[in-house]
Amino acid sequence: FTHHWANDSSAEPLFWLSGPAGTGKSTITRTVADSFAGEKRLVAGYFFKRGEQGRNDTARLFPTLAMQLAGAIPSFKCHLRKSLYDTDRDAVEKKGLEVQFEKLLWVPLKDLPSIEANHVSKVIIVDALDECERPDHLPRVLVLLSKLNNIATVRLRVLFTSRSDPKIVDAFGPLLRKKTVRSLELHRQFSEDTKTDIQTFLKTRFADIKTKRRVQEDPWPTAKDLDSLVQLATSPEPLFIYAATLYRFVYDEQHPRNPKNQLKLWLKQCKDHQSQLHQMYDPILSQVFLGSEEADSNQQLQFLGALVLVATPLSSVALAALLGIDMDDVNWWLPELHAVLDIPAEPNGPIRLLHKSFSDFLLGPYDSGVGKYRVNRVETHAMLVTKCIKHMKAGLKRDICKVQKLDMSRDNIDQEVIKTHIPADLDAALAVKELLSTFQGAKYDWDAHRQTLEGHSDAVSAVAFSPDGQVIASASDDGTVRLWDAATGAHRQTFEGHTRSLAFNPLSSTQLLTDFGAVDLLTDSLISGPRSLTEMVLSPTIYSLGLNPDETWIIQENERVIWLPNEYRPTASAVRGSLMCIGCSSGRVIRIIGVL
């Protein structure tokens, strides 16, 4: 079906394969990818993964596709280099989707020579759109990728897969109406074929188990039991994940159990009124929690809750240390979860879910089917925050990596040095700062006016950025100099003294130059007299943001982008890259971020 679409020169440029969890979308995607790769027609792919840094949003989508296209299409790399010219790659990756698409895909592809005389379609695969944590970006991504159909030098087709999530349905809506995308609902259009495939899978797998475990009962399973299993796995939806999970529950090569007893337990746990998710995961968790005392059960559930909610997959060692759970206890019951977790043999390797439906089950609404195994999302996040803060208080110390440079950013420290001095559980605890952006009710996208820094009681006379961009300094006619955190806007320090000008020493973010002298920010003391500022020559720098001559507009690349009302007119201003600070007559300092 997908090959017919890709080979049809008049077909839609986009193809959307959708279906509920467990219907085999990812398996089909891998099969299709292998097939196109074998024909040398797969040129790029991107696989979203919720909770995994670098794969959980759209920031790396176009850069990743561009990198893969450079390896798959002759001469693309040369045209990509021309498109970027002297632009830093990291700078492009921080820009908006439209700029990324233009620089990384559209221009290099448009400038290619005609690389295929017969215009055989090349395929890009984007898997698991529902795993993207920025669904608000998806309509823009889809529209941009649909424009690839207008590239004359190479015929590109883009295959998407996702669950039938309402937000994704809405994102595809305009393109479906324009007939720019072909849609295939896997669970509806191939339902009978899928049921047959699942039946064949179960028959084959149980025959293997019977042979490997030397089951003497014949037939085993009985025709009635096999029919029941097929019915459970295919009703109301045919779910491959159901059949695969059942197989892993009955047959565990590492920790063998009696397969006949395992099958009986599965069938006994499955109730007619339960959903397929409950039928899948109830037997597994019942076996794990069997005989556990209440305290042990709470620890196990706490472990599972952390496992499905942490931002980055952690090892059993890191999770146990973070939660304060005895590692021997974890090693006793963790193997029982082999049917739902990918548990590495190495204890320091990250544990991953075999399928996202397991987290759907644990985080689902409270009802009779899931009640005792339910993970309360809010309570677990609160518990993790508490544990992380406690862990940081105990584990963090000044210059923990022993670099002896207090103003060095983490990005400039070798990763091996960081791993040596910061264990995985402490590193995970440090991620608690990311929760600032996920508090309920907080805006994800901000307008240009980022924040108002309150504190000065009179007109602001000067503002300046530190060389590393992490600190804002502001001077006011109220006779004070204030320091602010450039990232959060938090107030750091206040100095007494009147100055009409401010500048940081370009060689140090810890020395602030004022009319009344140079201030050492580490010791809060004057280190030289007022001559320091007048003798310091700062080299001019060209920034992307600025003010027009009458200071009524903020300009970006010589274009007016933001009009400033009277109360926002600057008495002082400073710029660093795409960030601008404006001091106002009211005493406020306004932070403005450039439109990237």
C-alpha positions, 0 to 999 in steps of 0.5 A: 500500500505504501509502495503504491503511494510512493510510486504514484507520481500523482499521489499526495505528498504526505501519507498518514498511518494511524491507529490505537496503541498496540495496533502495530504501527511502529512494527509496520514502520520498521518493515516499510523503512527496511524495504525502502532502505533496501531499495536505496529510497529511504533518505531520512527518518525521525522517531519521536520519543516522549520524555527523551531529550532530543527526541521529544519535541520538534527542535531537532526534527529538521536538523536531523532530516538535513543531516540524513539527507546529506548522507543519502543524496549526492551534492546535498551537503554542498548546497546545505553548506552554501545555504548556511554560509557563515551561519553557525549550525547551533544558531540555526537549530535555535531558530523557529521552524520556518527558518530551519526549514528554509535553511536546512531543507528548502534551499539546499533541495531547491538548488540540487541538480536533477539527481534522478532521471526517472524521478523515483520517489525518495521517502522520509519517515516521521514516526510517532507524532503522538510522542511529540511534547509540542503538539502545537508545533505539528500543524506548522511541521505538516504544512512545511513538509507538504511544501517539499512536493514543490521541489522539482529536483527530487520527488519526496514523499513523507510517511507519518505514523501516530495514534488517532489523537484529537490534536493530531487529527486537527493538525492533519485536518486542513491538509486532508481537506486539500487532499495533500495527505493520504490517510490510512486507519490501520485498525479499520481498513485491515481489521480482519487481516490483522486478526488473522495475523494475530491468530497465526502469531499466537499459534506459532508462539505457543507451539514454540513454548510447548517444545522448549518447555516440554509441555506434555499436555496435548493439545496445549493450549486447548482450542477453546483457550486459544480461541479465547486468547485470540478474541481477547487480543482482537476485541474491540481492536486487534492489538499486536501488543496484546499478543506480544505481552501475553507471549512474554508473560507466559514464556520468560527465558531468563526467569522460567516459570511453568507456562501452563500456570502462567496461561491459567493465571492470565485467563483467570485475571481477564474479565469480560468488563475489563479493557484490553489494557487491563487484561494485558497488565493486570496479570503481570502486576498481580504476580509482581505484587503477590504476597507483598506487604503494604509498605513493599507495595507502596515502594514498588508502585512508587518505583513504577510511577517514577519510571514512567514519569521521569524525563529521561530513562534511568537505570535501576541503580539510579532510580533506587538511589533517587527514591531511597529504595534498597537495591536488593529489594528492587533486584528481587521483584524487577525481573517479574516485569520483563513482559513490560520493561526492557531491563538491561543486564547491566544495572547501570543501563537505562530501563525503558518501557516496551510499549507506551500503553503500559504508562497509559495503564498506570496513569489511567483514570481510577476505576475498578480495573486499575485502582490498586495499580494506579499511579497518581500523576500529580502526587508522583510528580510532587514526590519526585520534586521532594526527592530531587530537592533532598538529593540535591541538598545532600549531593551538590557542593561548590565546584562539584566537577573540580574545574576551578572556574566558577563562571564556566558553564556546563556546556564547556565541561567535558561530559566524561568529567560530569559523569565522573563527578555527578552520578546518574541519580543526582543528575536526574535530580537536577532536572527538577529545574525543568518543572518550572516550565511545566507547572499547570497554567504556565504559558509554553510560548511567550510573546516578546515582552518576556518579563518585568523586573520590579525593584528600582524606585526611580528612572533606570539610567543604564543596563548591561549584560555580563559577557556570558549572558547570564546576568543583567545589571541595571543602574537607577537614579534611586542610587542603586545597582541591581543584578538579575538572573537573565534566564529567570529574572530573579533578583540576585544582588543590590549595590548602593551607589549612583552611576550613569553607566554600566559595563562588565569586564569583557574578560570576566562576568564577576567584575562590574564597571561603574562610575564609582569603581569596579565591583567584584561581584564575588566579594561585593567589594570595590577593587579599583577606583572610578578610572577603570571604566573610563580607561576600558575600551569595549569593542563594538558588536553587531546584534540582531536586535536594536532601536530605531533612531527615535527609540519608538520601535525595536528593530530586528535586521533593520525591520520594525518588529515591536512598537514601544508605547510611551511607558516603555520608551527607554532611558537606557538599553542593552542588547545581547544577541536576541535578548534586549533589556530596556530601562524605563523612567518608571524604574522598571527593567523590561526584558525582550526576547527577539523573534527567532 
